[in-house]
Amino acid sequence: MRCQLRNSTMLLKRTILWILLLALALPSFAEKLPTARPEMVGLSSSRLERLTEVMQTYVDQGKLGGAVTLVARNGKVAYLQAFGKLDPTTGAAMPADAIFRIASQTKAVTSVAVMILFEEGKLLLGDPVSKYIPEFKNTTVAVPAAAKKGPGYKVVPAKRPIAIRDLLTHSAGISYGDGPAKDLYKAAGIQGWFLADRAEPVGDTVKKLAKLPFDAQPGEKWVYGYNTDILGYLVEVVSGMSLADFIRTRITEPLAMTDTCFFLPEEKAGRLAAVYGVGKDGQAELVADAREFACVKGPRVCYAGGAGLLSTAEDYARFLLMLQSGGEWGGVHILSPKSVELMTVDHLGGLYGSQGFGLGFWVTKELGRNGDPGSVGAFGWGGAYHTTYWVDPAEKLVAVFMTQLMPAGGSDAQGKFKALVYQSIIESYSR
């Protein structure tokens, strides 16, 4: 009897050990995205080679320092290519897992964080922002004035409260401090999208921002600005967590986005891509601005929901594949398909020109209005460092273009990337 008990105990221990080993192994299984030969997913290898040649030409001609491009279809990566140098000072080649400052591509992640709270019944999109951030209770608007004397504007009360949905659609009237009252923004030390080097939590900045006059009345105009930074702080207030912790526990860890974060660990700094600008001769020149290293050496206290994340092409593709498949990826449900649908339809009518705008993305309403290839229902955005991405649900397509070029100085690399991705399709799913 004692022998049987001992055998049973040993068997139980072995079973537990195997379970633990399997659990430890699961993240490693999730590290690599599934791949497929282009022809298996309706793409042409020879046509994708055109993309390779064009991107390499940008590097050879000195117009890009380096880049990583990714194309996935049917949930599988059919094309992943790195070009140029990771850092010209070391001569290191650009690896496929290079880490990039993704700037405004952060907005989509923060918008998903808001929708998670919406799905949990913790907020409604029509709620006034002041319900969660009282400083937004009585906002004002700076209206240009014709008077020659004075600041050139007058401050009037907002016609209605700013709603969460206004922030998601950038229709709250809030800019990056470059509107009529830019003198007040400058005096408050709140201008420009870059917040990573600030030594105060984002909530402190947002509360100061709420007291400044905005550029337009809520709901009347599309104005690009601090909207998603405010949403990031709202996530902190509603969840009781820092934005970094919320995104990590609810989005990046479940999706195995292991290289996506607000501030880069020192051990990963060697994979951070160098930042270039465009010189007078049109050549990419290395930028020697210490602020560009705030993501490694900065105060690490300001989690900016509008432009703070770093990521890789494959990590960001995981996030996009989740959206393309209706909120689920790898057996993990981040959002309901209906929430993704709500995020990726037009909410603004004609406020965003020839395209539509959803809850964090441009949305293609009519093919041909802006001369780009694509499909009705495609959605995407980009970042200040000349990065871009989009999802085309009709073609089951995800595309990511990562580089570090700011200012981009009229570079047409994004436009050619998009054209070359679409010309590689030899089997359309939308016709």
GUVOKOL-360898 format. One line per field, with one value per residue (C-alpha): x, y, z; residue in three letters. Coordinates in Angstrom, 3 decimals. Layout:
<nodes>
c1 [X | ...]
c2 [Y | ...]
c3 [Z | ...]
residuo [Ala | ...]
</nodes>
This chain:
<nodes>
c1 [0.000 | 2.839 | 4.588 | 1.453 | 1.090 | 4.721 | 4.240 | 1.097 | 2.919 | 5.798 | 3.343 | 1.572 | 4.892 | 5.897 | 2.543 | 2.890 | 6.455 | 5.321 | 2.530 | 5.004 | 7.458 | 4.671 | 3.535 | 7.079 | 7.390 | 4.178 | 5.608 | 8.438 | 5.890 | 4.182 | 7.373 | 7.257 | 4.275 | 3.090 | 4.599 | 3.655 | 5.131 | 3.552 | 1.814 | 0.080 | -1.766 | -2.457 | 0.668 | 3.448 | 7.060 | 8.369 | 6.141 | 7.225 | 10.777 | 9.865 | 9.168 | 12.570 | 14.310 | 12.589 | 13.255 | 16.891 | 17.169 | 16.006 | 18.832 | 21.433 | 20.560 | 20.822 | 17.141 | 16.498 | 18.990 | 17.160 | 13.727 | 11.800 | 8.776 | 6.182 | 3.216 | 0.824 | -2.190 | -4.645 | -2.972 | 0.456 | 3.563 | 4.418 | 7.075 | 9.459 | 12.559 | 15.108 | 17.115 | 20.071 | 21.701 | 20.381 | 22.935 | 25.501 | 27.840 | 28.349 | 27.794 | 25.299 | 22.926 | 19.200 | 17.739 | 14.149 | 13.525 | 14.821 | 12.961 | 11.414 | 9.889 | 6.359 | 5.066 | 1.409 | 1.015 | 0.627 | -2.791 | -4.349 | -3.143 | -4.496 | -7.791 | -8.088 | -7.398 | -10.351 | -12.558 | -11.597 | -12.932 | -16.022 | -16.634 | -16.286 | -19.054 | -16.703 | -17.410 | -19.557 | -18.177 | -20.717 | -19.655 | -18.227 | -14.504 | -15.134 | -16.911 | -13.470 | -11.175 | -12.990 | -10.589 | -12.412 | -15.733 | -15.686 | -13.423 | -12.882 | -12.071 | -9.734 | -11.492 | -9.369 | -10.159 | -9.833 | -8.587 | -5.061 | -4.244 | -4.059 | -3.206 | -5.242 | -7.932 | -10.686 | -11.564 | -15.161 | -16.850 | -17.202 | -20.726 | -20.907 | -18.792 | -16.084 | -17.072 | -14.774 | -15.847 | -14.678 | -11.191 | -11.197 | -12.156 | -9.946 | -13.019 | -12.652 | -10.914 | -7.628 | -4.354 | -0.692 | -0.559 | -0.078 | -3.502 | -4.716 | -3.648 | -0.200 | 1.302 | -0.548 | 0.575 | 4.162 | 3.923 | 2.485 | 5.291 | 2.830 | 3.620 | 4.375 | 3.608 | 6.841 | 6.287 | 8.749 | 11.299 | 8.849 | 9.614 | 5.959 | 3.214 | 1.016 | -1.953 | -0.281 | 0.245 | -3.344 | -4.758 | -2.760 | -3.901 | -7.570 | -7.263 | -5.994 | -8.325 | -8.694 | -8.723 | -12.319 | -15.705 | -16.281 | -17.617 | -17.222 | -13.780 | -11.123 | -8.093 | -5.064 | -3.490 | -3.322 | -6.635 | -5.165 | -2.786 | -5.887 | -7.425 | -4.306 | -4.746 | -8.456 | -7.492 | -5.332 | -8.167 | -10.814 | -8.636 | -6.607 | -3.448 | -0.716 | -1.259 | 1.951 | 0.699 | -2.766 | -1.420 | 1.113 | -1.346 | -4.367 | -2.842 | 0.876 | 1.482 | -1.644 | -0.609 | 3.050 | 4.203 | 7.399 | 9.247 | 6.463 | 6.806 | 6.967 | 10.557 | 13.159 | 15.029 | 18.789 | 19.390 | 17.319 | 18.868 | 21.246 | 18.281 | 16.953 | 17.059 | 18.831 | 16.817 | 17.478 | 16.288 | 16.337 | 19.251 | 19.324 | 20.471 | 17.592 | 19.866 | 19.033 | 21.226 | 21.712 | 19.876 | 21.944 | 19.094 | 19.405 | 15.605 | 15.478 | 17.069 | 14.552 | 12.915 | 16.053 | 17.594 | 14.605 | 12.724 | 10.434 | 7.393 | 5.294 | 3.309 | 2.023 | -0.939 | -0.651 | 2.947 | 5.023 | 5.421 | 8.303 | 7.730 | 8.943 | 7.356 | 6.355 | 5.013 | 2.852 | 1.687 | 0.354 | -1.715 | -3.027 | -3.767 | -5.876 | -7.906 | -8.117 | -9.523 | -12.178 | -10.411 | -8.861 | -5.404 | -3.730 | -6.775 | -6.732 | -9.791 | -8.844 | -12.063 | -15.416 | -15.800 | -18.558 | -16.200 | -13.612 | -16.363 | -17.366 | -13.752 | -13.187 | -16.195 | -16.480 | -17.770 | -17.222 | -19.046 | -17.161 | -14.949 | -11.948 | -11.964 | -12.132 | -11.619 | -13.518 | -12.208 | -13.081 | -12.062 | -8.336 | -7.875 | -8.427 | -11.036 | -11.489 | -15.108 | -14.856 | -12.113 | -10.466 | -11.156 | -7.483 | -5.803 | -4.424 | -5.008 | -6.930 | -10.431 | -13.498 | -13.244 | -9.447 | -8.090 | -4.732 | -2.502 | 1.191 | 3.778 | 5.946 | 9.070 | 7.604 | 6.231 | 2.911 | 0.516 | -2.864 | -5.316 | -7.422 | -10.131 | -11.548 | -8.179 | -7.241 | -4.114 | -1.876 | 1.076 | 3.708 | 6.448 | 8.994 | 11.728 | 13.049 | 12.962 | 11.860 | 11.129 | 10.476 | 10.963 | 8.533 | 9.684 | 7.428 | 8.545 | 5.191 | 3.219 | 5.435 | 5.324 | 1.537 | 1.447 | 3.985 | 2.162 | -1.096 | 0.499 | 1.842 | -1.705 | -2.429 | -5.570 | -8.037 | -10.553 | -12.748 | -13.766]
c2 [0.000 | 2.367 | 1.515 | 2.287 | 5.609 | 6.456 | 5.587 | 7.697 | 10.629 | 10.310 | 10.153 | 13.268 | 15.106 | 14.114 | 15.291 | 18.641 | 18.961 | 18.315 | 20.871 | 23.458 | 22.715 | 23.032 | 26.323 | 27.660 | 26.548 | 28.209 | 31.748 | 30.443 | 28.836 | 32.206 | 34.130 | 33.543 | 34.369 | 31.676 | 32.036 | 30.963 | 31.130 | 34.106 | 31.945 | 29.956 | 33.125 | 34.634 | 36.789 | 36.686 | 36.092 | 37.793 | 40.813 | 41.046 | 41.117 | 44.482 | 45.713 | 44.442 | 46.182 | 49.517 | 49.521 | 48.584 | 51.426 | 53.903 | 52.667 | 52.574 | 56.136 | 57.333 | 58.274 | 55.811 | 54.688 | 51.431 | 49.830 | 46.654 | 45.710 | 43.033 | 41.696 | 39.110 | 37.493 | 34.945 | 35.338 | 34.288 | 36.336 | 36.015 | 38.721 | 40.055 | 41.927 | 44.187 | 46.837 | 49.087 | 49.782 | 49.584 | 52.188 | 53.749 | 54.560 | 50.854 | 49.568 | 46.996 | 45.709 | 46.202 | 43.003 | 41.926 | 42.280 | 45.852 | 48.042 | 51.285 | 54.363 | 54.044 | 57.446 | 57.804 | 54.102 | 54.085 | 55.680 | 52.479 | 50.510 | 53.102 | 53.196 | 49.428 | 49.875 | 52.280 | 49.778 | 47.033 | 49.226 | 49.953 | 46.212 | 45.762 | 48.292 | 50.745 | 53.619 | 54.644 | 56.330 | 59.121 | 59.845 | 63.315 | 63.165 | 65.291 | 62.336 | 60.758 | 63.799 | 66.690 | 69.294 | 68.937 | 70.103 | 73.650 | 73.695 | 76.705 | 77.418 | 80.027 | 81.752 | 83.837 | 87.540 | 90.269 | 92.891 | 94.085 | 94.535 | 91.688 | 88.008 | 87.576 | 85.406 | 85.472 | 82.689 | 81.433 | 78.588 | 75.228 | 74.664 | 71.217 | 68.840 | 66.831 | 63.154 | 60.128 | 59.472 | 62.970 | 62.067 | 58.724 | 60.438 | 63.534 | 65.742 | 67.311 | 70.370 | 69.638 | 70.220 | 69.811 | 73.429 | 75.004 | 76.665 | 80.223 | 80.170 | 78.709 | 81.418 | 79.975 | 76.438 | 77.606 | 79.358 | 76.176 | 74.067 | 71.932 | 71.947 | 69.120 | 65.426 | 64.283 | 63.594 | 60.779 | 63.130 | 64.742 | 64.190 | 64.266 | 61.639 | 62.145 | 62.883 | 66.057 | 67.231 | 66.382 | 68.371 | 71.438 | 70.938 | 70.929 | 74.535 | 75.813 | 76.961 | 74.419 | 75.027 | 74.172 | 73.381 | 69.708 | 67.712 | 70.476 | 69.821 | 67.094 | 68.375 | 66.164 | 66.510 | 65.347 | 63.473 | 60.006 | 61.175 | 62.270 | 58.856 | 57.205 | 59.051 | 58.205 | 54.515 | 55.008 | 56.684 | 54.113 | 51.006 | 52.097 | 50.981 | 52.856 | 52.912 | 50.907 | 48.155 | 48.094 | 47.768 | 45.167 | 42.946 | 43.345 | 43.660 | 43.083 | 40.104 | 38.204 | 38.775 | 37.853 | 41.323 | 40.874 | 43.905 | 46.488 | 48.903 | 52.575 | 52.623 | 50.217 | 47.931 | 48.512 | 44.969 | 45.705 | 49.099 | 47.478 | 46.697 | 50.274 | 51.741 | 55.052 | 58.158 | 60.041 | 63.311 | 64.559 | 66.859 | 69.713 | 67.356 | 64.963 | 62.442 | 60.772 | 62.220 | 60.817 | 62.870 | 63.653 | 64.816 | 63.486 | 63.467 | 60.551 | 58.430 | 59.420 | 56.054 | 54.465 | 57.080 | 59.296 | 59.754 | 56.769 | 58.312 | 59.777 | 57.052 | 58.945 | 57.158 | 59.235 | 58.604 | 56.750 | 53.104 | 51.244 | 48.075 | 45.769 | 44.978 | 41.491 | 42.690 | 45.313 | 42.786 | 40.646 | 43.590 | 44.197 | 40.520 | 40.605 | 43.472 | 41.859 | 38.675 | 40.483 | 41.015 | 37.565 | 36.208 | 32.996 | 31.930 | 35.174 | 37.429 | 41.075 | 42.576 | 41.472 | 41.483 | 44.077 | 46.425 | 46.099 | 46.776 | 49.920 | 51.102 | 50.652 | 52.384 | 56.097 | 58.238 | 61.726 | 62.094 | 64.714 | 66.041 | 63.973 | 64.885 | 62.147 | 59.364 | 58.370 | 58.288 | 55.691 | 55.242 | 55.736 | 54.980 | 56.411 | 54.315 | 53.901 | 54.736 | 54.950 | 53.397 | 55.876 | 59.083 | 59.592 | 57.676 | 54.883 | 51.154 | 49.325 | 48.200 | 49.752 | 49.104 | 49.165 | 51.091 | 52.231 | 55.064 | 55.818 | 57.551 | 60.668 | 58.657 | 57.824 | 54.464 | 53.269 | 50.335 | 49.266 | 46.392 | 45.401 | 43.029 | 42.379 | 41.074 | 39.560 | 41.684 | 43.303 | 45.523 | 47.184 | 49.613 | 50.536 | 53.126 | 56.102 | 59.225 | 62.524 | 64.901 | 62.820 | 65.783 | 64.689 | 61.062 | 58.942 | 55.636 | 55.046 | 55.576 | 53.260 | 50.639 | 50.616 | 50.457 | 47.623 | 45.600 | 45.747 | 44.967 | 41.747 | 40.357 | 37.814 | 36.366 | 38.960 | 37.971 | 41.021 | 40.506]
c3 [0.000 | 0.966 | -2.333 | -4.338 | -2.537 | -3.268 | -6.963 | -7.135 | -5.535 | -8.011 | -10.920 | -9.658 | -9.325 | -12.866 | -14.200 | -12.441 | -13.761 | -17.330 | -16.968 | -15.687 | -18.492 | -21.047 | -19.535 | -19.706 | -23.297 | -24.486 | -24.746 | -26.922 | -29.252 | -29.528 | -30.301 | -34.051 | -36.195 | -38.616 | -42.076 | -45.587 | -49.062 | -50.851 | -53.451 | -50.697 | -49.630 | -53.034 | -53.329 | -55.931 | -54.893 | -58.011 | -57.454 | -53.817 | -55.133 | -56.663 | -53.140 | -52.026 | -54.922 | -54.330 | -50.578 | -51.169 | -53.674 | -51.018 | -48.793 | -51.581 | -52.618 | -49.027 | -48.733 | -45.905 | -43.300 | -42.752 | -42.642 | -41.882 | -43.988 | -43.286 | -45.236 | -43.804 | -45.412 | -44.083 | -40.705 | -42.000 | -42.677 | -46.360 | -46.474 | -43.826 | -44.921 | -43.246 | -45.106 | -44.370 | -41.026 | -37.496 | -36.439 | -38.804 | -35.913 | -35.211 | -38.735 | -37.449 | -40.107 | -39.593 | -38.079 | -38.656 | -34.909 | -34.679 | -32.208 | -33.465 | -31.880 | -33.232 | -32.047 | -33.107 | -33.806 | -30.018 | -30.517 | -31.844 | -28.817 | -26.380 | -28.277 | -27.863 | -24.138 | -23.955 | -25.792 | -23.326 | -20.510 | -22.624 | -22.989 | -19.237 | -18.613 | -16.916 | -19.295 | -22.251 | -25.342 | -24.941 | -21.371 | -20.767 | -20.106 | -17.005 | -15.388 | -14.976 | -15.208 | -13.456 | -14.862 | -18.202 | -16.769 | -18.184 | -21.219 | -23.456 | -27.097 | -28.601 | -31.494 | -33.909 | -33.553 | -36.168 | -33.704 | -34.486 | -30.814 | -28.344 | -28.784 | -31.970 | -30.427 | -27.854 | -25.424 | -25.349 | -23.447 | -25.169 | -26.494 | -24.937 | -22.843 | -24.589 | -24.796 | -24.839 | -28.422 | -29.397 | -28.200 | -30.026 | -33.289 | -32.817 | -33.020 | -29.556 | -31.006 | -29.201 | -31.062 | -30.152 | -29.017 | -32.437 | -32.710 | -32.054 | -28.375 | -28.974 | -26.764 | -23.757 | -24.612 | -24.888 | -21.526 | -19.989 | -21.472 | -23.435 | -27.147 | -29.551 | -29.400 | -27.708 | -23.987 | -23.210 | -21.672 | -19.242 | -15.572 | -14.515 | -14.916 | -17.954 | -15.688 | -14.432 | -18.000 | -18.948 | -16.022 | -17.079 | -20.661 | -19.612 | -18.433 | -21.793 | -24.595 | -27.391 | -31.137 | -32.079 | -30.599 | -29.713 | -32.652 | -35.230 | -36.690 | -36.977 | -35.055 | -34.487 | -31.074 | -27.466 | -27.651 | -27.147 | -24.427 | -22.526 | -23.212 | -21.826 | -18.550 | -18.586 | -18.793 | -15.708 | -13.778 | -14.699 | -14.321 | -11.306 | -13.131 | -14.955 | -18.707 | -19.110 | -16.800 | -18.359 | -21.895 | -20.797 | -18.895 | -21.183 | -24.658 | -25.206 | -22.896 | -24.036 | -27.672 | -26.982 | -28.054 | -26.071 | -27.467 | -27.161 | -24.240 | -23.262 | -22.063 | -23.372 | -20.957 | -21.093 | -22.334 | -25.468 | -26.236 | -28.714 | -30.998 | -31.093 | -34.605 | -35.149 | -36.047 | -39.290 | -40.724 | -44.312 | -45.135 | -47.643 | -50.382 | -49.740 | -48.058 | -44.751 | -41.999 | -38.511 | -35.867 | -32.771 | -30.514 | -26.964 | -26.666 | -29.087 | -26.365 | -23.677 | -24.352 | -22.875 | -20.609 | -19.775 | -16.481 | -17.270 | -15.614 | -18.457 | -20.231 | -23.251 | -24.821 | -27.966 | -28.955 | -26.370 | -27.383 | -28.991 | -30.987 | -33.749 | -37.095 | -35.933 | -32.588 | -34.226 | -36.795 | -33.926 | -32.752 | -36.282 | -36.885 | -33.721 | -35.175 | -38.608 | -37.109 | -35.089 | -31.780 | -31.332 | -32.041 | -30.965 | -28.983 | -26.964 | -27.162 | -26.645 | -28.027 | -29.370 | -33.171 | -32.746 | -30.906 | -33.683 | -36.209 | -34.305 | -34.217 | -37.939 | -39.488 | -40.209 | -37.324 | -38.734 | -42.036 | -44.027 | -41.219 | -42.360 | -46.025 | -48.659 | -46.125 | -43.036 | -39.497 | -36.879 | -33.263 | -33.793 | -37.521 | -40.968 | -42.750 | -46.506 | -47.358 | -51.139 | -53.215 | -55.547 | -53.635 | -52.749 | -55.581 | -53.405 | -53.942 | -51.240 | -50.340 | -48.793 | -45.061 | -44.887 | -41.905 | -40.572 | -39.392 | -38.934 | -36.800 | -36.806 | -37.638 | -41.081 | -39.955 | -41.316 | -41.160 | -42.402 | -42.268 | -45.281 | -43.970 | -47.453 | -48.637 | -45.235 | -45.468 | -42.854 | -43.803 | -41.596 | -42.641 | -39.970 | -40.336 | -38.309 | -40.449 | -38.902 | -40.347 | -43.436 | -45.767 | -48.454 | -48.648 | -50.836 | -49.284 | -47.568 | -50.759 | -52.775 | -50.029 | -50.209 | -54.006 | -54.104 | -51.461 | -53.397 | -56.768 | -55.218 | -54.876 | -57.604 | -56.028 | -54.779 | -52.116 | -52.650 | -56.282]
residuo [Met | Arg | Cys | Gln | Leu | Arg | Asn | Ser | Thr | Met | Leu | Leu | Lys | Arg | Thr | Ile | Leu | Trp | Ile | Leu | Leu | Leu | Ala | Leu | Ala | Leu | Pro | Ser | Phe | Ala | Glu | Lys | Leu | Pro | Thr | Ala | Arg | Pro | Glu | Met | Val | Gly | Leu | Ser | Ser | Ser | Arg | Leu | Glu | Arg | Leu | Thr | Glu | Val | Met | Gln | Thr | Tyr | Val | Asp | Gln | Gly | Lys | Leu | Gly | Gly | Ala | Val | Thr | Leu | Val | Ala | Arg | Asn | Gly | Lys | Val | Ala | Tyr | Leu | Gln | Ala | Phe | Gly | Lys | Leu | Asp | Pro | Thr | Thr | Gly | Ala | Ala | Met | Pro | Ala | Asp | Ala | Ile | Phe | Arg | Ile | Ala | Ser | Gln | Thr | Lys | Ala | Val | Thr | Ser | Val | Ala | Val | Met | Ile | Leu | Phe | Glu | Glu | Gly | Lys | Leu | Leu | Leu | Gly | Asp | Pro | Val | Ser | Lys | Tyr | Ile | Pro | Glu | Phe | Lys | Asn | Thr | Thr | Val | Ala | Val | Pro | Ala | Ala | Ala | Lys | Lys | Gly | Pro | Gly | Tyr | Lys | Val | Val | Pro | Ala | Lys | Arg | Pro | Ile | Ala | Ile | Arg | Asp | Leu | Leu | Thr | His | Ser | Ala | Gly | Ile | Ser | Tyr | Gly | Asp | Gly | Pro | Ala | Lys | Asp | Leu | Tyr | Lys | Ala | Ala | Gly | Ile | Gln | Gly | Trp | Phe | Leu | Ala | Asp | Arg | Ala | Glu | Pro | Val | Gly | Asp | Thr | Val | Lys | Lys | Leu | Ala | Lys | Leu | Pro | Phe | Asp | Ala | Gln | Pro | Gly | Glu | Lys | Trp | Val | Tyr | Gly | Tyr | Asn | Thr | Asp | Ile | Leu | Gly | Tyr | Leu | Val | Glu | Val | Val | Ser | Gly | Met | Ser | Leu | Ala | Asp | Phe | Ile | Arg | Thr | Arg | Ile | Thr | Glu | Pro | Leu | Ala | Met | Thr | Asp | Thr | Cys | Phe | Phe | Leu | Pro | Glu | Glu | Lys | Ala | Gly | Arg | Leu | Ala | Ala | Val | Tyr | Gly | Val | Gly | Lys | Asp | Gly | Gln | Ala | Glu | Leu | Val | Ala | Asp | Ala | Arg | Glu | Phe | Ala | Cys | Val | Lys | Gly | Pro | Arg | Val | Cys | Tyr | Ala | Gly | Gly | Ala | Gly | Leu | Leu | Ser | Thr | Ala | Glu | Asp | Tyr | Ala | Arg | Phe | Leu | Leu | Met | Leu | Gln | Ser | Gly | Gly | Glu | Trp | Gly | Gly | Val | His | Ile | Leu | Ser | Pro | Lys | Ser | Val | Glu | Leu | Met | Thr | Val | Asp | His | Leu | Gly | Gly | Leu | Tyr | Gly | Ser | Gln | Gly | Phe | Gly | Leu | Gly | Phe | Trp | Val | Thr | Lys | Glu | Leu | Gly | Arg | Asn | Gly | Asp | Pro | Gly | Ser | Val | Gly | Ala | Phe | Gly | Trp | Gly | Gly | Ala | Tyr | His | Thr | Thr | Tyr | Trp | Val | Asp | Pro | Ala | Glu | Lys | Leu | Val | Ala | Val | Phe | Met | Thr | Gln | Leu | Met | Pro | Ala | Gly | Gly | Ser | Asp | Ala | Gln | Gly | Lys | Phe | Lys | Ala | Leu | Val | Tyr | Gln | Ser | Ile | Ile | Glu | Ser | Tyr | Ser | Arg]
</nodes>
